Amino acid sequence: MEIILLERIEKLGAIGDIVTVKDGYARNFLLPNKKALRSNNANKKVFEANRAKIEADNAARRSDAELASKDVDGTQIVLIRQSSNAGALYGSVAVRDIIEALHADGKTNVTKAMVVLERPIKTLGLFDVKVALHPEVTVNIQVNVARSPEEAELQKQGVDVMADLFEKDEAGFTEAYDPNAEPGEIAQDPADEVEDAQDA
C-alpha cells in the first residue's frame, strides 16, 4: 500500500515522504495511529494544504521531547526480582514494569509506546533500554535488575554479582578424598566403614 507519512518513522522516511509498505502494517498501525495517510490524489492535496501546520506541530512536539529528554536521559531504575542461582529470572521484566518504575521515579511523561524493548529481560544484570520520546528524539535509560537493593548497588558499581556468587560457592566446596579408593568410587565416611564392618 502506498502511504504519505505524517511523521518521521525510522527505516521508512520523513514527513511528506510517499512510501510503499505492507497492507497490514498500514491498516493496523500507521493509519489508525495517524502516522500516515493513504496515498491518493485527494489526500495528497489535503497533505500539501496542511503541510506547514503538520511540520509546525511536529517541531513543537520535538522541542517538548527534547526538553523532557534532559530529565529522562541516563535515568537508572532498579527492579528487584527473584531469580534462580544461575541468574535466570522467575518471569521476565517487560515494558509495563519499566514504565511503572519510571512513573514511581517521577518520569510520568513516558508512555508504554515510547519504550523500545527488543525482547523481555529474563536475567539479572544491567540493561540499556531506548526510550523514543519523539520519532526524532531517542534517549537511553539503564535498567538494573537485581535480587536485592544491595546487589543492585554492587551491579551499579560494575561488580558482576553472579560471577562473585559462583566463586564463593566453589571456595566452600571440598570433597572427601580417599587415597585407597578405586577410580570412580565415592569416598566413604570412616563412620560408615565401621558400621559396614559391624554388619558383616
N, C-alpha and C positions, 0 to 999 in steps of 0.2 A: 504494500500500500504506500502511496506517495503522500507525504505529510509536510506541513510547514511548521518548523519549530518555533515555539513561543518563548523558549528559554534555552540557555546553553545546556546541552546534555553530553556528558563525557562519552567519547568514542562515536558520537553521531554528528554533532555540529553546533553552530551558534544560532542566535536569534535570527529568524528570517530564512535560514537555510531550508531548501526543499530536498528532503532525503527520502529514500525508499527503505521501509522497514517491514518486518513480518506482520501480517494482518493481526495476529493475536496480540503482539506487543503493542500495536497501535490501539486496538479496540479495548484491551484490558487495562492498559497502564497510561499511555500517553494522552489519549483523548479524554478519558474520564477525569484525569488529574489536571486537565487544562494546560498540558505542557506542549500541545501541538494542535493543529487544525488539519482536516483532510485537505489535500491539495486539489482544489478545483478553481475555476475562474472566479466564482462569487467570493470564496474565502480569500483568494489572492487579493482581490480588491479591498475586502474588509481589512485584511492584514496591512496592506500598504497605507490605507486611510488611518489606521490606528498605530502604525509602526513607531512614531515618535513617542506616543503615550506608553506603549509596551516597553520601549527601551528606557524611558524615564523611570517607570515603575521598577524595572529590573535594576537600574542603577541605584535607586533608593533602597531596595531590598539588599543589594550588595553592600552598600555603605553601612546599613544596620548590622549586617552579618559580620562585617569587618570589625565593628565596634565590639560586638558580642564575642568575636574570636579572641580578643585580648584577654577576656575573662576565662574562657574555656581552654585555650591552648595550653598544653603541658600539664593539665589537671591530672592528679593521680588519685584514683579511687581504690579503696581496699574492700575486697569482698571475702568474708570469712566463710569457708566451705569445709565440709567433711570430705576426707579422701582416704584411699587405700594407702598401705605402706609404700606402694610404688609411685604415689603421687597422682593417681587417676581419681578424678572427682566422682562422687556418687551423684549422678546427674550431670548437668552442664551449666555454664554461665551463658545466658542468652542476652539479646538486646534489651529485653524488659528489665533484667537485673542491673544492667549498666545504667539505664535511664533512671531507675529508682535511686541508685547511688548518687547520680549526678543531681537529681532533684533534691535529695537529702542534703547535698553539699551547696545548695542554693543556685544551681545552674538550671533554672526552670525554663529557660528559653530553648533547651534542646529537646527535640521530639524523637519518637521511635524511628521515623523515616530518615532522620539525619545520620543515625549511627550506621556505619558501614562495617559489618562484621562478616567476613567471608565465610567463616564456619564457627559453630559454637565452641566455646573454650571448655576443654574436658580435662585439663591437668592443672596442677599448681604452677605458679610462676608469674613473671611479669609479661604483659602483652600490650603492644601498641595497637590502638584502635583509632581508625579515622572517623572524624565527625564532619559531615558536609553541611555546614550552616547555610550554604547557598551553593548553587551549581558552580560558582567561581571562587568560593571561599571554603577551603578544607583545612582543618586543624587536626592535631594528634593529641589523644589523651592516653594515659597509661593505666591499665587495669592490673592491680596487684591481687592475685588470688592466693590466699594462704589459709592455713588451718587455725591460726590464732593471730591476734594483733602483734605478738612478739615475733612470730615467724614473718609476718608482713614487714615489720621494721627491718629484720635481717635481710630479707629479699631486696628491700629498698636500698640497702647499703651495698648490694652486689653479692651477697652470700648465697651460694647455691644450697638451699636448705635440704633438698633431697640427697645430694651428694654427701653432705655432712652427716645426715641421718644414717646412711649406709656405712660410712666409715666407723661411726660409733658402734653399730651392730657388729661389724666384723671384729672390732677390737675386743668385744666382750665374749667372743665365741671361741672356746678351746675344746678340743676333742680329746677324750681319754686315749692314751697311746699304750698299747701292749706290745713290747718288743718281741714276744714269743708267738704272737698271733700270725696265722697264715694270711697271705694277701687276700683281701675281700672279706675277712672275718670281722665281726663287730667286736670291739673291745668290751670285755665283761667287767662288771664291778666286782672287786675282790669279795665283797659280802655275798654276792650271788654264787661265786665259786664255792664258798664254804657250804652254802645251803645245798648246792648240787652234790657235793661230796657226802653230806649227811644223808641225803635222799638215797644215794647209792649204797 
